[in-house]
Amino acid sequence: MKNSLISVIVPVYNVESYLVQCLDSILAQTYQNLEIILVDDGSTDGCSQICNTYGEKDSRVVVFHSENRGLASARNLGLEYAKGDYISYIDSDDWIELNTMEELLNASVQLNADIVVGMRSTEYIGQSRTSQNNERQDQVFYEQDILTAFVNGLFGDVMWNKLYRRECFRDIRFPDGHNYEDVATTWKIMKTIAKRNGIIVVLPETFFHFRMRKSSISHTGSFDNIVDAWMAYYKKYEELVDYQDKLLPSCLMVTGKMWRKYISFSKAEKKEAAAVATEMQEFSKKHFWQVIRGNYSLLCKMICTASLFRNSLVMHISGYMDKLYSGMRNEKERMFD
């Protein structure tokens, strides 16, 4: 097992300024038995040539070029061709410590883990913020404790801070054509591992460097992104029945974004948004007293109350609040690349 092949899948799209740092950090790993799959998802900058250059200079690098179909499709394509016993996803604007694959693989072998999670550092311009973990030793989770830790945010919804045994993706794929594919997929993997008495290990060291960018999907409040976010978070809420109290706020946060952005939608988008907004309203109505009387944040209570109404006044007030929120966010995003 210590000689296992690890397939490192890197979806690539218009990140010319960051791609070399990402790929160099992977090729220089202390663990060398790697298959590095670059999926160029229709990049229009210099990424295609960079991928080809790395494919020519290192036999471990396999390059696929496709039309732009989105991150989920790129992840699926890489998984389809991956030959490794283990799978790791690295985003093409991030980078990893040089001992990442070696340490994660060692932990998987020694502790018989299905997934090994590493700590991550969020990288701003001139500043790094390491994810909080007060533990100084490996944490091992079994069975139902896996879902509890996952819902409490210990593992994260993201795909890129983990090493997976290949079996984790048996019958599981990312939702083609949709964003928030991580949120839509990680809970399925966690639930499957918990049901078959699997093991997840969290290491205390920082291995992954996540670059904050203004143009990233999570910072884009487009109509399609809001709908995809609602689909992903609501499905997660529906399926993890024993944890709905903790998952309810994430559904309300997406609802709040819909209300804040609604007046900026086109006429066609507003018409298309009607069905989703109705779902959100029904969700808020159903859980209104639970939220108001429960131990939820003031923001959750405000969103739950405001989303009971969908008239011009409420939507314009929500839109005004979005301008205030955007101003505060823009101040923070001065640190973003």
C-alpha positions as a LaTeX table, in Angstrom:
\begin{tabular}{lrrr}
\hline
Residue & $x$ (\AA) & $y$ (\AA) & $z$ (\AA) \\
\hline
Met1 & 0.00 & 0.00 & 0.00 \\
Lys2 & 2.91 & 2.38 & 0.61 \\
Asn3 & 3.72 & 2.13 & $-3.10$ \\
Ser4 & 0.14 & 2.92 & $-4.14$ \\
Leu5 & $-0.49$ & 5.09 & $-7.16$ \\
Ile6 & $-2.15$ & 8.41 & $-6.32$ \\
Ser7 & $-4.14$ & 10.12 & $-9.07$ \\
Val8 & $-3.99$ & 13.88 & $-8.55$ \\
Ile9 & $-6.76$ & 15.50 & $-10.59$ \\
Val10 & $-6.39$ & 19.20 & $-11.41$ \\
Pro11 & $-9.31$ & 20.90 & $-13.21$ \\
Val12 & $-7.94$ & 23.94 & $-15.06$ \\
Tyr13 & $-9.77$ & 27.02 & $-16.28$ \\
Asn14 & $-8.28$ & 30.47 & $-16.93$ \\
Val15 & $-5.78$ & 30.55 & $-14.07$ \\
Glu16 & $-2.65$ & 31.30 & $-16.08$ \\
Ser17 & $-1.14$ & 33.43 & $-13.31$ \\
Tyr18 & $-1.34$ & 30.65 & $-10.71$ \\
Leu19 & $-1.10$ & 27.35 & $-12.59$ \\
Val20 & 2.70 & 26.99 & $-12.60$ \\
Gln21 & 2.92 & 27.34 & $-8.81$ \\
Cys22 & 0.19 & 24.74 & $-8.42$ \\
Leu23 & 1.79 & 22.20 & $-10.77$ \\
Asp24 & 5.31 & 22.71 & $-9.44$ \\
Ser25 & 4.09 & 21.97 & $-5.91$ \\
Ile26 & 2.58 & 18.69 & $-7.13$ \\
Leu27 & 5.51 & 17.53 & $-9.25$ \\
Ala28 & 7.96 & 18.22 & $-6.42$ \\
Gln29 & 6.15 & 16.00 & $-3.92$ \\
Thr30 & 8.33 & 13.81 & $-1.71$ \\
Tyr31 & 6.01 & 10.95 & $-2.71$ \\
Gln32 & 6.64 & 10.43 & $-6.40$ \\
Asn33 & 4.29 & 7.61 & $-7.45$ \\
Leu34 & 1.76 & 10.04 & $-8.85$ \\
Glu35 & $-0.47$ & 10.26 & $-11.87$ \\
Ile36 & $-1.22$ & 13.95 & $-12.47$ \\
Ile37 & $-4.32$ & 14.47 & $-14.58$ \\
Leu38 & $-4.78$ & 17.98 & $-15.95$ \\
Val39 & $-8.26$ & 18.68 & $-17.31$ \\
Asp40 & $-8.18$ & 21.91 & $-19.30$ \\
Asp41 & $-11.84$ & 22.94 & $-19.33$ \\
Gly42 & $-11.77$ & 25.16 & $-22.41$ \\
Ser43 & $-9.37$ & 27.79 & $-21.06$ \\
Thr44 & $-9.07$ & 30.92 & $-23.18$ \\
Asp45 & $-5.80$ & 32.20 & $-21.66$ \\
Gly46 & $-2.38$ & 30.49 & $-21.67$ \\
Cys47 & $-3.41$ & 27.52 & $-19.51$ \\
Ser48 & $-3.70$ & 25.09 & $-22.41$ \\
Gln49 & $-0.08$ & 25.63 & $-23.44$ \\
Ile50 & 1.14 & 25.43 & $-19.85$ \\
Cys51 & $-0.63$ & 22.08 & $-19.46$ \\
Asn52 & 0.92 & 20.78 & $-22.68$ \\
Thr53 & 4.38 & 21.92 & $-21.60$ \\
Tyr54 & 4.13 & 20.02 & $-18.31$ \\
Gly55 & 2.76 & 16.98 & $-20.14$ \\
Glu56 & 5.80 & 16.98 & $-22.40$ \\
Lys57 & 8.39 & 17.32 & $-19.66$ \\
Asp58 & 7.05 & 14.79 & $-17.12$ \\
Ser59 & 5.67 & 11.37 & $-18.07$ \\
Arg60 & 3.45 & 11.34 & $-14.98$ \\
Val61 & 1.38 & 14.21 & $-16.36$ \\
Val62 & $-1.65$ & 13.36 & $-18.49$ \\
Val63 & $-3.45$ & 16.25 & $-20.22$ \\
Phe64 & $-7.05$ & 16.39 & $-21.42$ \\
His65 & $-8.52$ & 19.34 & $-23.30$ \\
Ser66 & $-12.27$ & 19.79 & $-23.51$ \\
Glu67 & $-14.79$ & 22.49 & $-24.30$ \\
Asn68 & $-15.86$ & 24.54 & $-21.33$ \\
Arg69 & $-18.44$ & 22.47 & $-19.48$ \\
Gly70 & $-17.78$ & 23.51 & $-15.90$ \\
Leu71 & $-15.89$ & 22.28 & $-12.87$ \\
Ala72 & $-18.15$ & 19.30 & $-12.17$ \\
Ser73 & $-17.63$ & 17.93 & $-15.66$ \\
Ala74 & $-13.86$ & 18.44 & $-15.41$ \\
Arg75 & $-13.76$ & 16.59 & $-12.08$ \\
Asn76 & $-15.77$ & 13.71 & $-13.57$ \\
Leu77 & $-13.56$ & 13.49 & $-16.64$ \\
Gly78 & $-10.44$ & 13.26 & $-14.50$ \\
Leu79 & $-12.03$ & 10.58 & $-12.33$ \\
Glu80 & $-13.07$ & 8.57 & $-15.40$ \\
Tyr81 & $-9.47$ & 8.24 & $-16.56$ \\
Ala82 & $-7.78$ & 8.03 & $-13.17$ \\
Lys83 & $-5.86$ & 4.78 & $-12.59$ \\
Gly84 & $-4.79$ & 5.41 & $-9.01$ \\
Asp85 & $-5.57$ & 3.48 & $-5.85$ \\
Tyr86 & $-6.09$ & 6.90 & $-4.27$ \\
Ile87 & $-7.65$ & 10.10 & $-5.59$ \\
Ser88 & $-6.80$ & 13.69 & $-4.69$ \\
Tyr89 & $-8.30$ & 16.84 & $-6.18$ \\
Ile90 & $-6.22$ & 20.03 & $-6.27$ \\
Asp91 & $-7.69$ & 23.30 & $-7.54$ \\
Ser92 & $-5.47$ & 24.89 & $-10.17$ \\
Asp93 & $-5.08$ & 28.23 & $-8.38$ \\
Asp94 & $-3.98$ & 26.59 & $-5.09$ \\
Trp95 & $-0.79$ & 24.84 & $-4.04$ \\
Ile96 & 0.28 & 22.17 & $-1.54$ \\
Glu97 & 3.16 & 21.51 & 0.81 \\
Leu98 & 5.85 & 19.23 & $-0.64$ \\
Asn99 & 5.17 & 16.37 & 1.83 \\
Thr100 & 1.38 & 16.45 & 1.42 \\
Met101 & 0.83 & 13.22 & $-0.50$ \\
Glu102 & 3.40 & 11.29 & 1.53 \\
Glu103 & 1.91 & 12.26 & 4.89 \\
Leu104 & $-1.69$ & 11.72 & 3.85 \\
Leu105 & $-0.92$ & 8.34 & 2.31 \\
Asn106 & 1.05 & 7.22 & 5.38 \\
Ala107 & $-1.90$ & 8.12 & 7.60 \\
Ser108 & $-4.31$ & 6.21 & 5.38 \\
Val109 & $-2.12$ & 3.10 & 5.40 \\
Gln110 & $-1.32$ & 3.16 & 9.11 \\
Leu111 & $-4.87$ & 3.88 & 10.29 \\
Asn112 & $-6.75$ & 2.08 & 7.50 \\
Ala113 & $-8.52$ & 5.32 & 6.63 \\
Asp114 & $-10.88$ & 5.83 & 3.69 \\
Ile115 & $-10.24$ & 9.58 & 3.70 \\
Val116 & $-7.42$ & 11.63 & 5.19 \\
Val117 & $-8.07$ & 15.34 & 5.72 \\
Gly118 & $-5.33$ & 17.96 & 6.00 \\
Met119 & $-5.56$ & 21.43 & 7.47 \\
Arg120 & $-5.68$ & 24.34 & 5.04 \\
Ser121 & $-4.35$ & 27.86 & 4.96 \\
Thr122 & $-6.42$ & 30.60 & 3.31 \\
Glu123 & $-4.13$ & 32.83 & 1.26 \\
Tyr124 & $-4.88$ & 36.53 & 0.87 \\
Ile125 & $-2.60$ & 39.17 & $-0.61$ \\
Gly126 & 0.26 & 39.38 & 1.86 \\
Gln127 & $-1.48$ & 37.35 & 4.54 \\
Ser128 & $-2.21$ & 33.70 & 5.41 \\
Arg129 & $-4.91$ & 32.44 & 7.76 \\
Thr130 & $-4.63$ & 28.83 & 8.87 \\
Ser131 & $-7.81$ & 26.84 & 9.51 \\
Gln132 & $-8.52$ & 26.43 & 13.19 \\
Asn133 & $-7.80$ & 23.05 & 14.73 \\
Asn134 & $-6.87$ & 22.93 & 18.39 \\
Glu135 & $-5.88$ & 19.28 & 18.22 \\
Arg136 & $-2.16$ & 18.51 & 18.09 \\
Gln137 & $-2.52$ & 14.89 & 17.10 \\
Asp138 & $-4.36$ & 12.86 & 14.50 \\
Gln139 & $-8.12$ & 12.65 & 14.99 \\
Val140 & $-9.83$ & 9.42 & 13.97 \\
Phe141 & $-13.56$ & 9.19 & 13.28 \\
Tyr142 & $-15.69$ & 6.06 & 12.92 \\
Glu143 & $-19.27$ & 5.29 & 11.86 \\
Gln144 & $-21.83$ & 7.89 & 13.03 \\
Asp145 & $-19.13$ & 10.18 & 14.43 \\
Ile146 & $-18.09$ & 10.80 & 10.82 \\
Leu147 & $-21.33$ & 12.60 & 9.97 \\
Thr148 & $-21.32$ & 14.54 & 13.23 \\
Ala149 & $-17.80$ & 15.82 & 12.56 \\
Phe150 & $-18.68$ & 16.58 & 8.94 \\
Val151 & $-21.80$ & 18.58 & 9.78 \\
Asn152 & $-19.83$ & 20.49 & 12.42 \\
Gly153 & $-17.46$ & 21.59 & 9.66 \\
Leu154 & $-14.34$ & 19.67 & 10.67 \\
Phe155 & $-13.77$ & 18.13 & 7.24 \\
Gly156 & $-15.19$ & 20.89 & 5.07 \\
Asp157 & $-17.46$ & 20.55 & 2.02 \\
Val158 & $-14.52$ & 21.09 & $-0.34$ \\
Met159 & $-12.92$ & 18.27 & $-2.29$ \\
Trp160 & $-9.37$ & 19.62 & $-2.38$ \\
Asn161 & $-8.12$ & 19.16 & 1.20 \\
Lys162 & $-8.42$ & 15.38 & 1.24 \\
Leu163 & $-6.91$ & 12.11 & 0.02 \\
Tyr164 & $-9.56$ & 9.52 & $-0.90$ \\
Arg165 & $-9.41$ & 5.81 & $-1.44$ \\
Arg166 & $-10.70$ & 5.19 & $-4.92$ \\
Glu167 & $-13.66$ & 3.22 & $-3.54$ \\
Cys168 & $-15.05$ & 6.45 & $-2.08$ \\
Phe169 & $-16.25$ & 7.41 & $-5.56$ \\
Arg170 & $-17.94$ & 4.13 & $-6.37$ \\
Asp171 & $-21.32$ & 5.13 & $-7.92$ \\
Ile172 & $-20.72$ & 8.78 & $-6.94$ \\
Arg173 & $-20.12$ & 11.53 & $-9.49$ \\
Phe174 & $-20.35$ & 15.31 & $-9.54$ \\
Pro175 & $-23.53$ & 16.96 & $-10.90$ \\
Asp176 & $-22.66$ & 17.90 & $-14.48$ \\
Gly177 & $-23.58$ & 21.42 & $-15.45$ \\
His178 & $-23.95$ & 22.73 & $-11.90$ \\
Asn179 & $-21.77$ & 24.77 & $-9.56$ \\
Tyr180 & $-21.44$ & 24.04 & $-5.85$ \\
Glu181 & $-20.55$ & 20.53 & $-6.95$ \\
Asp182 & $-18.45$ & 20.03 & $-3.79$ \\
Val183 & $-21.44$ & 20.68 & $-1.52$ \\
Ala184 & $-23.60$ & 18.41 & $-3.68$ \\
Thr185 & $-21.11$ & 15.54 & $-3.50$ \\
Thr186 & $-19.12$ & 15.46 & $-0.25$ \\
Trp187 & $-22.10$ & 14.60 & 1.94 \\
Lys188 & $-22.81$ & 11.56 & $-0.25$ \\
Ile189 & $-19.27$ & 10.30 & 0.25 \\
Met190 & $-19.39$ & 10.93 & 4.00 \\
Lys191 & $-22.76$ & 9.22 & 4.37 \\
Thr192 & $-21.57$ & 6.18 & 2.39 \\
Ile193 & $-18.41$ & 5.82 & 4.47 \\
Ala194 & $-20.35$ & 6.18 & 7.72 \\
Lys195 & $-22.84$ & 3.50 & 6.66 \\
Arg196 & $-20.16$ & 0.96 & 5.83 \\
Asn197 & $-18.23$ & 1.58 & 9.06 \\
Gly198 & $-15.39$ & 3.41 & 7.37 \\
Ile199 & $-12.70$ & 5.60 & 8.90 \\
Ile200 & $-11.76$ & 9.25 & 8.37 \\
Val201 & $-8.59$ & 10.77 & 9.78 \\
Val202 & $-7.86$ & 14.47 & 10.27 \\
Leu203 & $-4.21$ & 15.50 & 10.49 \\
Pro204 & $-3.29$ & 18.63 & 12.50 \\
Glu205 & $-0.67$ & 19.93 & 10.06 \\
Thr206 & $-1.34$ & 22.45 & 7.30 \\
Phe207 & $-0.87$ & 20.91 & 3.86 \\
Phe208 & $-3.17$ & 22.86 & 1.53 \\
His209 & $-3.04$ & 26.52 & 0.50 \\
Phe210 & $-6.36$ & 27.94 & $-0.70$ \\
Arg211 & $-6.08$ & 31.17 & $-2.68$ \\
Met212 & $-8.88$ & 33.71 & $-2.23$ \\
Arg213 & $-9.91$ & 35.19 & $-5.58$ \\
Lys214 & $-12.65$ & 37.68 & $-6.36$ \\
Ser215 & $-13.69$ & 35.75 & $-9.46$ \\
Ser216 & $-14.16$ & 32.42 & $-7.69$ \\
Ile217 & $-17.56$ & 30.74 & $-7.92$ \\
Ser218 & $-18.34$ & 31.23 & $-4.23$ \\
His219 & $-18.00$ & 35.01 & $-4.65$ \\
Thr220 & $-20.27$ & 35.26 & $-7.68$ \\
Gly221 & $-23.91$ & 36.04 & $-6.87$ \\
Ser222 & $-25.34$ & 35.18 & $-10.28$ \\
Phe223 & $-28.80$ & 33.71 & $-10.65$ \\
Asp224 & $-27.46$ & 30.31 & $-11.77$ \\
Asn225 & $-25.06$ & 30.14 & $-8.83$ \\
Ile226 & $-27.80$ & 30.90 & $-6.32$ \\
Val227 & $-30.04$ & 28.20 & $-7.80$ \\
Asp228 & $-27.19$ & 25.66 & $-7.80$ \\
Ala229 & $-26.32$ & 26.57 & $-4.21$ \\
Trp230 & $-29.94$ & 26.10 & $-3.14$ \\
Met231 & $-30.17$ & 22.71 & $-4.87$ \\
Ala232 & $-26.93$ & 21.54 & $-3.24$ \\
Tyr233 & $-27.59$ & 22.75 & 0.30 \\
Tyr234 & $-31.27$ & 21.80 & 0.35 \\
Lys235 & $-30.56$ & 18.26 & $-0.89$ \\
Lys236 & $-27.88$ & 17.90 & 1.78 \\
Tyr237 & $-30.42$ & 19.13 & 4.35 \\
Glu238 & $-33.05$ & 16.66 & 3.12 \\
Glu239 & $-30.79$ & 13.63 & 3.12 \\
Leu240 & $-28.93$ & 14.09 & 6.42 \\
Val241 & $-32.14$ & 13.91 & 8.45 \\
Asp242 & $-30.50$ & 13.55 & 11.87 \\
Tyr243 & $-28.58$ & 16.80 & 11.40 \\
Gln244 & $-31.20$ & 19.14 & 9.98 \\
Asp245 & $-31.05$ & 21.57 & 12.91 \\
Lys246 & $-27.42$ & 22.31 & 12.07 \\
Leu247 & $-27.92$ & 22.33 & 8.31 \\
Leu248 & $-30.94$ & 24.65 & 8.32 \\
Pro249 & $-28.88$ & 27.91 & 8.49 \\
Ser250 & $-27.03$ & 27.15 & 5.25 \\
Cys251 & $-30.37$ & 26.90 & 3.42 \\
Leu252 & $-31.43$ & 30.24 & 4.92 \\
Met253 & $-28.16$ & 31.87 & 3.87 \\
Val254 & $-28.83$ & 30.94 & 0.24 \\
Thr255 & $-32.40$ & 32.19 & 0.59 \\
Gly256 & $-31.04$ & 35.50 & 1.87 \\
Lys257 & $-28.79$ & 35.80 & $-1.17$ \\
Met258 & $-31.75$ & 35.17 & $-3.49$ \\
Trp259 & $-33.74$ & 37.95 & $-1.82$ \\
Arg260 & $-30.80$ & 40.38 & $-1.88$ \\
Lys261 & $-29.96$ & 39.74 & $-5.55$ \\
Tyr262 & $-33.53$ & 39.45 & $-6.90$ \\
Ile263 & $-33.92$ & 43.06 & $-8.08$ \\
Ser264 & $-30.69$ & 42.79 & $-10.10$ \\
Phe265 & $-31.97$ & 39.78 & $-12.09$ \\
Ser266 & $-33.18$ & 40.14 & $-15.65$ \\
Lys267 & $-36.89$ & 39.80 & $-16.40$ \\
Ala268 & $-36.32$ & 36.28 & $-17.71$ \\
Glu269 & $-34.31$ & 35.33 & $-14.61$ \\
Lys270 & $-37.03$ & 36.68 & $-12.32$ \\
Lys271 & $-39.57$ & 34.53 & $-14.11$ \\
Glu272 & $-37.30$ & 31.49 & $-13.81$ \\
Ala273 & $-36.55$ & 32.31 & $-10.18$ \\
Ala274 & $-40.21$ & 32.17 & $-9.19$ \\
Ala275 & $-40.32$ & 28.40 & $-8.64$ \\
Val276 & $-37.10$ & 28.35 & $-6.59$ \\
Ala277 & $-38.16$ & 31.39 & $-4.56$ \\
Thr278 & $-41.46$ & 29.64 & $-3.79$ \\
Glu279 & $-39.53$ & 26.62 & $-2.50$ \\
Met280 & $-37.48$ & 28.92 & $-0.30$ \\
Gln281 & $-40.59$ & 30.63 & 1.03 \\
Glu282 & $-42.20$ & 27.31 & 1.88 \\
Phe283 & $-39.01$ & 26.28 & 3.66 \\
Ser284 & $-39.03$ & 29.50 & 5.72 \\
Lys285 & $-42.72$ & 29.14 & 6.55 \\
Lys286 & $-42.26$ & 25.54 & 7.65 \\
His287 & $-39.37$ & 26.36 & 9.96 \\
Phe288 & $-40.31$ & 29.87 & 11.04 \\
Trp289 & $-41.13$ & 29.21 & 14.69 \\
Gln290 & $-38.27$ & 26.75 & 15.02 \\
Val291 & $-35.87$ & 29.46 & 13.87 \\
Ile292 & $-37.43$ & 32.33 & 15.83 \\
Arg293 & $-37.54$ & 30.37 & 19.09 \\
Gly294 & $-34.36$ & 28.41 & 18.53 \\
Asn295 & $-30.69$ & 29.09 & 19.13 \\
Tyr296 & $-30.08$ & 30.56 & 15.70 \\
Ser297 & $-28.27$ & 33.75 & 14.76 \\
Leu298 & $-30.07$ & 37.06 & 14.42 \\
Leu299 & $-29.23$ & 37.00 & 10.70 \\
Cys300 & $-30.99$ & 33.63 & 10.29 \\
Lys301 & $-34.06$ & 34.99 & 12.09 \\
Met302 & $-34.10$ & 38.10 & 9.89 \\
Ile303 & $-33.79$ & 36.10 & 6.66 \\
Cys304 & $-36.44$ & 33.63 & 7.73 \\
Thr305 & $-38.83$ & 36.50 & 8.48 \\
Ala306 & $-38.11$ & 38.56 & 5.36 \\
Ser307 & $-38.38$ & 35.57 & 3.03 \\
Leu308 & $-41.99$ & 35.01 & 4.07 \\
Phe309 & $-42.76$ & 37.97 & 1.79 \\
Arg310 & $-41.98$ & 38.44 & $-1.89$ \\
Asn311 & $-43.38$ & 41.85 & $-2.73$ \\
Ser312 & $-41.71$ & 44.85 & $-4.30$ \\
Leu313 & $-41.03$ & 46.61 & $-1.00$ \\
Val314 & $-39.30$ & 43.62 & 0.63 \\
Met315 & $-37.25$ & 42.87 & $-2.47$ \\
His316 & $-36.09$ & 46.49 & $-2.82$ \\
Ile317 & $-35.15$ & 46.68 & 0.85 \\
Ser318 & $-33.25$ & 43.40 & 0.43 \\
Gly319 & $-31.53$ & 44.84 & $-2.64$ \\
Tyr320 & $-30.52$ & 47.93 & $-0.67$ \\
Met321 & $-29.14$ & 45.70 & 2.08 \\
Asp322 & $-27.12$ & 43.88 & $-0.58$ \\
Lys323 & $-25.48$ & 47.17 & $-1.59$ \\
Leu324 & $-24.49$ & 47.77 & 2.01 \\
Tyr325 & $-23.26$ & 44.19 & 2.32 \\
Ser326 & $-21.34$ & 44.48 & $-0.96$ \\
Gly327 & $-19.60$ & 47.60 & 0.29 \\
Met328 & $-18.39$ & 45.78 & 3.40 \\
Arg329 & $-17.43$ & 42.74 & 1.33 \\
Asn330 & $-15.50$ & 44.86 & $-1.18$ \\
Glu331 & $-13.53$ & 46.33 & 1.68 \\
Lys332 & $-12.56$ & 42.83 & 2.76 \\
Glu333 & $-11.89$ & 41.70 & $-0.80$ \\
Arg334 & $-9.12$ & 44.25 & $-1.25$ \\
Met335 & $-6.97$ & 41.47 & 0.16 \\
Phe336 & $-8.14$ & 39.01 & $-2.52$ \\
Asp337 & $-6.22$ & 38.28 & $-5.71$ \\
\hline
\end{tabular}
